[in-house]
Amino acid sequence: MIGDLSAAANVLLVASAQVVVRDCLIATPPGVAAISRAWGGLHIAGFCHDVLVERCEIREGLGHGITLGSVRRVPAAGGPSSTPPTTPPDNSSAVDPGGDCPGVGGGLSDFDAGDQASVRLLADLGPSDVRIYNNRIHKMGSSGISVLGFFPEEEGRVVQQIAVSSLVIADNVIENNYAHPSERAPDEGLRAVVAFGGIVLADVERLRIHDNKVWNNGGDHRHPVCGIYVLHGENLVIENNDIRGNGPRVADDGGQSGHRAGIALQQVGRRVTPGERPSSFTVEAESGLPAARVRGNVVAQPAGRALQIYGVGPMFVEGNVLVSEGLVGLSPDERRFAGHCVEIHNIGQSSELILLTSFPEFMTTFPRPALPRPISPEWTLHDGRVLFTGNQVRFSPVARAGLDVFSATRILSYGDVAVLGNQFFTNLAPDDGLLLHDTVVAGWSTRVTLNRWEDPPGRITRSGPHITTVSATTVGFMNVTSLNQATRCIHVYGLPENDDADSPIDDDNQVFDIEDCTAMPPLAELFGP
Protein backbone atom coordinates (compact mmCIF):
# COMPACT_ATOMS: atom_id res chain seq x y z
CA MET A 1 0.00 0.00 0.00
CA ILE A 2 1.91 3.00 -1.30
CA GLY A 3 0.56 6.39 -0.24
CA ASP A 4 0.37 9.60 -2.23
CA LEU A 5 1.06 13.21 -1.30
CA SER A 6 -1.82 13.97 1.05
CA ALA A 7 -2.57 14.69 4.68
CA ALA A 8 -4.27 11.32 5.16
CA ALA A 9 -2.83 8.02 6.33
CA ASN A 10 -2.24 5.33 3.72
CA VAL A 11 -4.64 3.06 5.60
CA LEU A 12 -7.50 4.54 7.65
CA LEU A 13 -9.75 2.47 9.92
CA VAL A 14 -12.76 4.19 11.51
CA ALA A 15 -15.68 2.62 13.40
CA SER A 16 -14.29 -0.78 12.43
CA ALA A 17 -14.43 -4.05 14.37
CA GLN A 18 -12.69 -7.43 14.06
CA VAL A 19 -10.04 -6.10 11.68
CA VAL A 20 -6.76 -7.86 10.85
CA VAL A 21 -3.92 -6.01 9.08
CA ARG A 22 -1.25 -8.63 8.45
CA ASP A 23 1.91 -9.01 6.32
CA CYS A 24 1.49 -5.61 4.66
CA LEU A 25 3.97 -3.04 3.39
CA ILE A 26 2.62 0.42 4.22
CA ALA A 27 5.06 2.86 2.65
CA THR A 28 5.11 6.46 1.47
CA PRO A 29 7.38 7.66 -1.35
CA PRO A 30 9.80 10.47 -0.52
CA GLY A 31 9.16 13.97 -1.80
CA VAL A 32 11.67 16.74 -2.33
CA ALA A 33 15.04 16.13 -0.61
CA ALA A 34 14.01 12.61 0.40
CA ILE A 35 11.38 13.85 2.89
CA SER A 36 7.78 12.85 2.35
CA ARG A 37 5.01 15.45 2.34
CA ALA A 38 2.35 12.79 3.05
CA TRP A 39 1.10 11.77 6.48
CA GLY A 40 1.44 8.06 5.64
CA GLY A 41 1.26 5.05 7.93
CA LEU A 42 -1.77 3.33 9.46
CA HIS A 43 -4.48 5.29 11.31
CA ILE A 44 -6.72 3.43 13.77
CA ALA A 45 -9.32 6.13 14.42
CA GLY A 46 -12.15 6.44 16.92
CA PHE A 47 -14.87 3.84 17.51
CA CYS A 48 -12.59 0.97 16.42
CA HIS A 49 -12.64 -2.30 18.36
CA ASP A 50 -10.76 -5.60 18.13
CA VAL A 51 -7.95 -4.63 15.75
CA LEU A 52 -4.85 -6.75 15.11
CA VAL A 53 -1.82 -5.29 13.30
CA GLU A 54 0.77 -7.99 12.73
CA ARG A 55 3.98 -8.58 10.74
CA CYS A 56 3.76 -5.33 8.78
CA GLU A 57 6.46 -2.95 7.65
CA ILE A 58 5.44 0.69 8.02
CA ARG A 59 7.90 3.30 6.80
CA GLU A 60 8.40 6.88 5.71
CA GLY A 61 5.71 9.54 5.68
CA LEU A 62 5.42 12.78 7.61
CA GLY A 63 3.26 11.52 10.47
CA HIS A 64 3.24 8.66 12.95
CA GLY A 65 3.79 5.08 11.87
CA ILE A 66 0.60 3.99 13.62
CA THR A 67 -1.78 6.77 14.67
CA LEU A 68 -4.38 6.07 17.37
CA GLY A 69 -7.62 7.99 17.89
CA SER A 70 -9.38 10.83 16.12
CA VAL A 71 -11.18 14.09 16.78
CA ARG A 72 -14.32 15.78 15.49
CA ARG A 73 -15.29 19.41 15.01
CA VAL A 74 -18.33 20.62 16.90
CA PRO A 75 -19.91 24.06 17.32
CA ALA A 76 -18.64 25.73 20.47
CA ALA A 77 -22.23 26.21 21.66
CA GLY A 78 -23.10 22.53 21.17
CA GLY A 79 -25.11 20.87 18.45
CA PRO A 80 -24.22 18.23 15.88
CA SER A 81 -20.71 17.66 14.61
CA SER A 82 -19.77 19.91 11.74
CA THR A 83 -17.57 17.24 10.17
CA PRO A 84 -17.53 13.46 10.52
CA PRO A 85 -15.01 11.79 12.86
CA THR A 86 -13.02 10.50 9.88
CA THR A 87 -11.48 13.94 9.40
CA PRO A 88 -7.74 13.46 8.83
CA PRO A 89 -5.21 15.59 10.67
CA ASP A 90 -4.94 19.04 9.19
CA ASN A 91 -2.97 22.23 9.65
CA SER A 92 -5.15 23.46 12.49
CA SER A 93 -4.69 20.37 14.62
CA ALA A 94 -1.81 17.96 14.38
CA VAL A 95 0.40 19.41 11.66
CA ASP A 96 2.55 22.52 11.93
CA PRO A 97 1.90 24.42 8.67
CA GLY A 98 5.22 26.27 8.63
CA GLY A 99 7.72 25.63 5.84
CA ASP A 100 7.60 23.63 2.64
CA CYS A 101 7.57 20.34 4.53
CA PRO A 102 5.83 20.87 7.86
CA GLY A 103 6.68 18.98 11.01
CA VAL A 104 4.16 17.43 13.35
CA GLY A 105 3.51 19.81 16.24
CA GLY A 106 1.49 17.41 18.39
CA GLY A 107 -1.25 19.86 19.41
CA LEU A 108 -5.03 19.59 19.03
CA SER A 109 -6.15 23.19 19.55
CA ASP A 110 -9.52 24.86 19.29
CA PHE A 111 -10.05 26.91 16.14
CA ASP A 112 -9.60 30.56 16.95
CA ALA A 113 -9.71 32.50 13.68
CA GLY A 114 -11.91 33.35 10.72
CA ASP A 115 -15.15 31.56 10.06
CA GLN A 116 -14.02 28.64 12.24
CA ALA A 117 -13.97 30.75 15.44
CA SER A 118 -17.11 29.07 16.77
CA VAL A 119 -15.80 25.54 16.20
CA ARG A 120 -13.82 23.40 18.61
CA LEU A 121 -12.34 19.91 18.62
CA LEU A 122 -13.40 16.97 20.77
CA ALA A 123 -11.84 13.53 21.03
CA ASP A 124 -13.87 10.65 19.63
CA LEU A 125 -14.43 7.47 21.59
CA GLY A 126 -10.97 5.92 21.38
CA PRO A 127 -10.02 2.55 19.92
CA SER A 128 -10.18 -0.49 22.21
CA ASP A 129 -8.76 -4.01 22.19
CA VAL A 130 -5.89 -3.15 19.84
CA ARG A 131 -2.96 -5.56 19.41
CA ILE A 132 0.19 -4.43 17.61
CA TYR A 133 2.56 -7.39 17.17
CA ASN A 134 5.80 -8.10 15.35
CA ASN A 135 5.90 -5.05 13.08
CA ARG A 136 8.79 -2.93 11.89
CA ILE A 137 8.05 0.80 12.03
CA HIS A 138 10.83 3.06 10.80
CA LYS A 139 11.79 6.30 9.06
CA MET A 140 8.57 8.13 9.95
CA GLY A 141 8.64 11.91 10.25
CA SER A 142 7.01 11.76 13.68
CA SER A 143 6.61 9.06 16.34
CA GLY A 144 6.54 5.33 15.73
CA ILE A 145 3.22 4.67 17.50
CA SER A 146 1.28 7.65 18.85
CA VAL A 147 -2.10 9.16 19.52
CA LEU A 148 -3.13 11.73 16.93
CA GLY A 149 -2.19 14.60 19.24
CA PHE A 150 -2.71 16.25 22.62
CA PHE A 151 -5.02 18.97 23.89
CA PRO A 152 -3.28 21.67 25.95
CA GLU A 153 -3.89 21.37 29.67
CA GLU A 154 -4.13 24.38 31.94
CA GLU A 155 -4.23 24.37 35.72
CA GLY A 156 -7.77 23.90 36.98
CA ARG A 157 -9.09 22.79 33.57
CA VAL A 158 -10.27 19.24 32.93
CA VAL A 159 -9.25 18.08 29.45
CA GLN A 160 -10.42 14.91 27.74
CA GLN A 161 -7.42 13.55 25.87
CA ILE A 162 -7.56 10.83 23.22
CA ALA A 163 -8.11 7.57 25.10
CA VAL A 164 -7.18 3.99 24.22
CA SER A 165 -8.14 0.91 26.22
CA SER A 166 -6.89 -2.69 26.24
CA LEU A 167 -3.79 -1.96 24.17
CA VAL A 168 -0.94 -4.45 23.68
CA ILE A 169 2.27 -3.45 21.86
CA ALA A 170 4.67 -6.38 21.64
CA ASP A 171 7.70 -7.70 19.72
CA ASN A 172 7.96 -4.68 17.41
CA VAL A 173 11.05 -2.92 16.07
CA ILE A 174 10.45 0.83 16.29
CA GLU A 175 13.51 2.69 15.03
CA ASN A 176 14.73 5.84 13.32
CA ASN A 177 11.40 7.66 13.63
CA TYR A 178 10.77 11.30 14.56
CA ALA A 179 13.07 12.16 11.69
CA HIS A 180 11.41 15.50 10.94
CA PRO A 181 10.53 17.35 14.16
CA SER A 182 8.84 20.71 14.11
CA GLU A 183 11.31 23.56 14.54
CA ARG A 184 8.70 25.49 16.50
CA ALA A 185 8.59 24.66 20.21
CA PRO A 186 5.11 23.78 21.59
CA ASP A 187 3.17 26.46 23.43
CA GLU A 188 3.44 26.43 27.22
CA GLY A 189 0.07 24.75 27.82
CA LEU A 190 0.93 22.02 25.36
CA ARG A 191 4.54 21.53 26.43
CA ALA A 192 3.51 19.90 29.71
CA VAL A 193 1.62 17.07 27.99
CA VAL A 194 2.96 16.51 24.47
CA ALA A 195 5.78 14.10 23.62
CA PHE A 196 7.42 12.44 20.62
CA GLY A 197 9.58 9.39 20.07
CA GLY A 198 9.00 5.64 19.93
CA ILE A 199 5.64 4.98 21.65
CA VAL A 200 3.54 7.99 22.77
CA LEU A 201 0.13 7.66 24.45
CA ALA A 202 -2.23 10.12 26.13
CA ASP A 203 -4.89 8.36 28.21
CA VAL A 204 -4.78 4.56 28.38
CA GLU A 205 -6.16 1.75 30.49
CA ARG A 206 -5.01 -1.87 30.54
CA LEU A 207 -1.79 -1.22 28.67
CA ARG A 208 0.94 -3.79 28.12
CA ILE A 209 4.13 -2.88 26.24
CA HIS A 210 6.62 -5.73 26.14
CA ASP A 211 9.58 -7.16 24.21
CA ASN A 212 9.92 -4.23 21.80
CA LYS A 213 13.10 -2.73 20.39
CA VAL A 214 12.77 1.06 20.54
CA TRP A 215 15.97 2.37 19.01
CA ASN A 216 17.42 5.62 17.70
CA ASN A 217 14.24 7.64 17.38
CA GLY A 218 14.81 11.38 16.99
CA GLY A 219 17.57 13.05 15.02
CA ASP A 220 19.38 14.50 18.05
CA HIS A 221 18.86 15.58 21.65
CA ARG A 222 17.97 19.21 20.83
CA HIS A 223 14.34 18.16 20.31
CA PRO A 224 12.69 16.32 23.24
CA VAL A 225 12.47 12.57 22.62
CA CYS A 226 11.11 9.69 24.71
CA GLY A 227 11.36 5.96 24.16
CA ILE A 228 8.00 5.20 25.81
CA TYR A 229 5.69 7.98 27.05
CA VAL A 230 2.29 7.73 28.76
CA LEU A 231 0.52 10.88 29.96
CA HIS A 232 -2.09 9.09 32.05
CA GLY A 233 -2.96 5.47 32.69
CA GLU A 234 -3.66 2.81 35.27
CA ASN A 235 -2.55 -0.81 35.41
CA LEU A 236 0.34 -0.15 33.04
CA VAL A 237 2.81 -2.95 32.32
CA ILE A 238 6.11 -2.00 30.68
CA GLU A 239 8.41 -5.02 30.55
CA ASN A 240 11.36 -6.57 28.72
CA ASN A 241 11.81 -3.73 26.24
CA ASP A 242 15.14 -2.63 24.76
CA ILE A 243 15.07 1.19 24.67
CA ARG A 244 18.30 2.77 23.46
CA GLY A 245 19.70 5.79 21.64
CA ASN A 246 16.53 7.87 21.46
CA GLY A 247 17.54 11.51 20.95
CA PRO A 248 21.29 10.96 20.44
CA ARG A 249 23.63 13.62 21.74
CA VAL A 250 25.35 16.12 19.46
CA ALA A 251 27.97 18.74 20.30
CA ASP A 252 25.41 21.48 21.01
CA ASP A 253 24.61 21.72 24.76
CA GLY A 254 21.25 23.41 24.20
CA GLY A 255 17.82 21.98 23.59
CA GLN A 256 14.10 22.76 23.55
CA SER A 257 12.28 22.19 26.82
CA GLY A 258 10.00 19.17 26.90
CA HIS A 259 9.83 15.55 27.96
CA ARG A 260 13.01 13.53 27.53
CA ALA A 261 13.16 10.06 29.07
CA GLY A 262 13.66 6.44 28.15
CA ILE A 263 10.40 5.61 29.98
CA ALA A 264 8.15 8.50 31.08
CA LEU A 265 4.95 7.68 32.99
CA GLN A 266 3.59 11.09 33.87
CA GLN A 267 0.32 10.62 35.76
CA VAL A 268 -0.24 6.95 36.56
CA GLY A 269 -2.76 5.32 38.84
CA ARG A 270 -6.05 6.83 39.92
CA ARG A 271 -6.75 10.05 38.08
CA VAL A 272 -6.21 13.21 40.10
CA THR A 273 -8.16 16.18 38.70
CA PRO A 274 -7.54 19.78 39.80
CA GLY A 275 -10.50 21.42 41.51
CA GLU A 276 -11.90 24.93 41.23
CA ARG A 277 -10.13 26.18 44.36
CA PRO A 278 -6.34 26.47 44.61
CA SER A 279 -4.71 23.22 45.78
CA SER A 280 -8.06 21.38 45.62
CA PHE A 281 -8.59 18.24 43.57
CA THR A 282 -10.77 15.17 43.11
CA VAL A 283 -9.50 11.59 42.97
CA GLU A 284 -10.88 8.74 40.89
CA ALA A 285 -12.54 5.91 42.81
CA GLU A 286 -10.40 3.04 44.10
CA SER A 287 -9.96 0.25 41.54
CA GLY A 288 -7.62 -2.12 43.39
CA LEU A 289 -5.24 -2.13 40.41
CA PRO A 290 -1.55 -1.16 40.48
CA ALA A 291 -0.52 2.15 39.00
CA ALA A 292 2.42 0.76 37.03
CA ARG A 293 4.72 -2.25 36.78
CA VAL A 294 8.07 -1.67 35.08
CA ARG A 295 10.16 -4.83 34.83
CA GLY A 296 13.11 -6.25 32.94
CA ASN A 297 13.74 -3.31 30.60
CA VAL A 298 17.12 -2.19 29.27
CA VAL A 299 17.08 1.61 28.96
CA ALA A 300 19.99 3.75 27.77
CA GLN A 301 18.88 7.37 27.38
CA PRO A 302 21.34 9.85 25.80
CA ALA A 303 19.52 12.97 27.05
CA GLY A 304 17.02 12.89 29.89
CA ARG A 305 16.21 10.41 32.61
CA ALA A 306 16.21 6.70 32.03
CA LEU A 307 12.98 6.42 34.04
CA GLN A 308 10.48 8.87 35.52
CA ILE A 309 7.19 7.92 37.19
CA TYR A 310 4.68 10.25 38.85
CA GLY A 311 1.29 9.27 40.21
CA VAL A 312 -0.73 7.66 42.99
CA GLY A 313 -1.07 3.97 43.82
CA PRO A 314 1.21 0.92 43.91
CA MET A 315 4.35 1.23 41.75
CA PHE A 316 6.57 -1.77 41.07
CA VAL A 317 10.01 -1.33 39.45
CA GLU A 318 12.08 -4.51 39.24
CA GLY A 319 15.07 -5.93 37.39
CA ASN A 320 15.73 -3.06 34.98
CA VAL A 321 18.98 -1.68 33.59
CA LEU A 322 18.60 2.12 33.70
CA VAL A 323 21.30 4.32 32.13
CA SER A 324 21.31 8.09 31.56
CA GLU A 325 23.88 10.49 30.12
CA GLY A 326 22.38 13.54 31.85
CA LEU A 327 19.54 16.05 31.68
CA VAL A 328 18.90 18.59 28.91
CA GLY A 329 16.41 21.42 28.45
CA LEU A 330 15.58 22.10 32.11
CA SER A 331 15.70 25.49 33.76
CA PRO A 332 18.04 25.98 36.76
CA ASP A 333 15.04 25.79 39.10
CA GLU A 334 13.90 22.50 37.53
CA ARG A 335 17.40 21.02 37.82
CA ARG A 336 18.04 22.23 41.36
CA PHE A 337 16.59 19.27 43.27
CA ALA A 338 16.04 16.84 40.39
CA GLY A 339 16.88 13.18 40.10
CA HIS A 340 19.03 13.13 36.98
CA CYS A 341 18.80 9.43 36.10
CA VAL A 342 15.73 8.02 37.89
CA GLU A 343 12.86 9.97 39.48
CA ILE A 344 9.81 8.42 41.14
CA HIS A 345 7.22 10.49 43.03
CA ASN A 346 4.09 8.90 44.51
CA ILE A 347 1.52 11.19 46.16
CA GLY A 348 -0.38 8.21 47.55
CA GLN A 349 -0.48 8.23 51.34
CA SER A 350 -0.09 5.66 54.10
CA SER A 351 -3.26 4.94 56.07
CA GLU A 352 -1.25 5.83 59.20
CA LEU A 353 -0.35 9.23 57.79
CA ILE A 354 -3.99 9.92 56.92
CA LEU A 355 -4.84 9.80 60.64
CA LEU A 356 -2.72 12.92 61.18
CA THR A 357 -4.10 16.41 60.63
CA SER A 358 -0.94 17.68 58.94
CA PHE A 359 2.17 16.35 57.24
CA PRO A 360 5.45 15.93 59.12
CA GLU A 361 7.69 18.87 58.31
CA PHE A 362 9.98 17.05 55.87
CA MET A 363 7.04 16.04 53.67
CA THR A 364 5.93 19.64 53.20
CA THR A 365 9.23 20.30 51.43
CA PHE A 366 8.76 17.66 48.71
CA PRO A 367 9.28 19.20 45.24
CA ARG A 368 6.17 19.81 43.21
CA PRO A 369 5.43 16.72 41.08
CA ALA A 370 3.81 16.58 37.65
CA LEU A 371 0.34 16.44 39.24
CA PRO A 372 -1.47 18.22 42.09
CA ARG A 373 0.38 18.06 45.39
CA PRO A 374 -1.69 17.47 48.53
CA ILE A 375 -1.30 20.12 51.21
CA SER A 376 -2.60 17.89 54.03
CA PRO A 377 -3.37 14.18 54.60
CA GLU A 378 -6.26 13.12 52.38
CA TRP A 379 -8.06 9.76 52.62
CA THR A 380 -8.88 9.64 48.89
CA LEU A 381 -5.13 9.44 48.17
CA HIS A 382 -4.49 6.29 50.20
CA ASP A 383 -1.81 3.82 49.04
CA GLY A 384 1.53 5.25 47.96
CA ARG A 385 3.58 2.06 47.95
CA VAL A 386 6.77 1.99 45.87
CA LEU A 387 8.84 -1.17 45.39
CA PHE A 388 12.24 -0.59 43.70
CA THR A 389 14.14 -3.88 43.65
CA GLY A 390 16.96 -5.60 41.79
CA ASN A 391 17.72 -2.76 39.38
CA GLN A 392 21.06 -1.66 37.95
CA VAL A 393 21.20 2.14 37.73
CA ARG A 394 24.06 3.90 35.95
CA PHE A 395 24.42 7.67 35.75
CA SER A 396 27.22 8.57 33.32
CA PRO A 397 26.70 12.18 32.25
CA VAL A 398 28.59 13.50 29.27
CA ALA A 399 30.84 16.52 29.75
CA ARG A 400 28.96 19.51 31.26
CA ALA A 401 25.82 17.42 31.93
CA GLY A 402 27.16 16.44 35.35
CA LEU A 403 27.69 19.89 36.80
CA ASP A 404 26.50 20.16 40.42
CA VAL A 405 24.10 17.21 40.50
CA PHE A 406 21.68 17.11 43.45
CA SER A 407 20.95 13.40 42.99
CA ALA A 408 21.15 10.69 40.36
CA THR A 409 18.16 8.79 41.78
CA ARG A 410 15.29 10.33 43.77
CA ILE A 411 12.39 8.25 45.13
CA LEU A 412 9.70 10.04 47.17
CA SER A 413 6.34 8.91 48.53
CA TYR A 414 3.77 9.88 51.13
CA GLY A 415 3.41 6.12 51.69
CA ASP A 416 5.86 3.23 51.91
CA VAL A 417 9.11 2.93 49.93
CA ALA A 418 11.24 -0.22 49.68
CA VAL A 419 14.62 0.05 47.90
CA LEU A 420 16.11 -3.44 48.01
CA GLY A 421 19.03 -5.21 46.35
CA ASN A 422 19.91 -2.58 43.73
CA GLN A 423 23.27 -1.58 42.25
CA PHE A 424 23.85 2.15 41.72
CA PHE A 425 26.84 3.40 39.72
CA THR A 426 27.81 7.00 38.95
CA ASN A 427 30.70 8.12 36.78
CA LEU A 428 31.29 11.85 36.26
CA ALA A 429 33.36 13.30 33.44
CA PRO A 430 36.77 14.63 34.63
CA ASP A 431 36.57 18.05 36.31
CA ASP A 432 32.82 18.16 35.70
CA GLY A 433 31.42 19.06 39.09
CA LEU A 434 30.07 17.56 42.29
CA LEU A 435 27.56 14.84 43.17
CA LEU A 436 25.69 15.89 46.31
CA HIS A 437 23.75 12.61 46.63
CA ASP A 438 23.74 9.51 44.50
CA THR A 439 20.35 8.44 45.86
CA VAL A 440 17.67 10.15 47.98
CA VAL A 441 14.83 8.03 49.40
CA ALA A 442 12.05 9.64 51.45
CA GLY A 443 8.67 8.37 52.58
CA TRP A 444 6.38 7.85 55.51
CA SER A 445 8.09 4.49 55.96
CA THR A 446 11.30 3.43 54.19
CA ARG A 447 13.33 0.23 53.97
CA VAL A 448 16.66 0.55 52.19
CA THR A 449 18.63 -2.69 52.38
CA LEU A 450 21.28 -4.74 50.53
CA ASN A 451 22.12 -2.02 47.99
CA ARG A 452 25.52 -1.07 46.57
CA TRP A 453 26.51 2.49 45.63
CA GLU A 454 29.69 2.94 43.60
CA ASP A 455 30.39 6.66 43.22
CA PRO A 456 33.36 8.85 42.24
CA PRO A 457 35.81 8.74 45.18
CA GLY A 458 38.32 11.36 46.27
CA ARG A 459 38.34 15.14 46.19
CA ILE A 460 38.22 17.75 43.45
CA THR A 461 41.65 18.96 44.61
CA ARG A 462 43.94 17.91 47.43
CA SER A 463 42.20 20.24 49.90
CA GLY A 464 38.95 20.74 48.01
CA PRO A 465 35.50 19.18 48.51
CA HIS A 466 34.73 15.53 47.92
CA ILE A 467 33.53 14.73 44.40
CA THR A 468 30.70 12.72 46.00
CA THR A 469 29.30 14.14 49.22
CA VAL A 470 26.79 11.41 50.08
CA SER A 471 26.09 8.07 48.42
CA ALA A 472 22.65 7.65 49.99
CA THR A 473 20.27 9.73 52.10
CA THR A 474 17.13 8.10 53.51
CA VAL A 475 14.30 9.75 55.44
CA GLY A 476 11.17 8.32 57.04
CA PHE A 477 8.93 8.36 60.09
CA MET A 478 9.83 4.67 60.22
CA ASN A 479 13.21 4.05 58.58
CA VAL A 480 15.37 0.94 58.27
CA THR A 481 18.59 1.47 56.32
CA SER A 482 20.88 -1.52 56.86
CA LEU A 483 23.31 -3.94 55.24
CA ASN A 484 24.27 -1.59 52.40
CA GLN A 485 27.68 -0.88 50.85
CA ALA A 486 28.73 2.53 49.55
CA THR A 487 31.70 4.57 48.36
CA ARG A 488 30.71 7.56 50.46
CA CYS A 489 28.48 8.46 53.38
CA ILE A 490 25.08 6.93 54.12
CA HIS A 491 22.87 9.40 56.01
CA VAL A 492 19.81 8.01 57.77
CA TYR A 493 17.08 10.27 59.19
CA GLY A 494 14.15 9.51 61.44
CA LEU A 495 11.63 12.07 62.63
CA PRO A 496 11.31 13.76 66.02
CA GLU A 497 7.59 12.86 66.01
CA ASN A 498 8.52 9.17 66.35
CA ASP A 499 9.63 8.54 69.96
CA ASP A 500 10.51 4.88 69.32
CA ALA A 501 14.08 4.39 70.53
CA ASP A 502 14.74 1.98 67.64
CA SER A 503 13.86 4.47 64.90
CA PRO A 504 15.67 4.94 62.67
CA ILE A 505 17.57 1.67 62.33
CA ASP A 506 21.00 2.34 60.84
CA ASP A 507 23.03 -0.84 61.26
CA ASP A 508 25.79 -2.77 59.55
CA ASN A 509 26.34 -0.49 56.55
CA GLN A 510 29.83 -0.57 54.99
CA VAL A 511 31.35 2.67 53.68
CA PHE A 512 34.65 2.95 51.76
CA ASP A 513 35.37 6.61 52.63
CA ILE A 514 33.81 7.96 55.83
CA GLU A 515 35.75 11.23 55.93
CA ASP A 516 33.47 14.20 56.77
CA CYS A 517 30.45 11.92 57.00
CA THR A 518 29.36 13.43 60.31
CA ALA A 519 28.59 16.77 58.63
CA MET A 520 24.93 16.08 57.81
CA PRO A 521 23.11 18.84 55.89
CA PRO A 522 19.87 20.30 57.28
CA LEU A 523 16.90 18.13 56.34
CA ALA A 524 15.00 20.83 54.43
CA GLU A 525 17.96 21.34 52.10
CA LEU A 526 17.47 17.83 50.73
CA PHE A 527 14.14 18.63 49.11
CA GLY A 528 13.97 22.32 48.39
CA PRO A 529 11.31 24.92 49.10
PyMOL commands that set and color helices and strands:
alter all, ss='L'
color gray80, all
select helices_A, chain A and resi 32-34+114-116+188-191+332-336+351-354+361-365+379-381+523-526
alter helices_A, ss='H'
color red, helices_A
select strands_A, chain A and resi 11-13+17-22+25-27+42-44+49-54+57-59+66-68+71-75+119-123+128-133+136-138+145-147+163-170+173-175+197-210+213-215+226-239+242-244+261-269+272-274+281-283+292-295+298-301+305-312+315-318+321-324+339-349+386-389+392-395+405-414+416-420+423-426+435-449+452-454+468-482+485-486+489-493+510-511
alter strands_A, ss='S'
color yellow, strands_A
deselect
rebuild
show_as cartoon
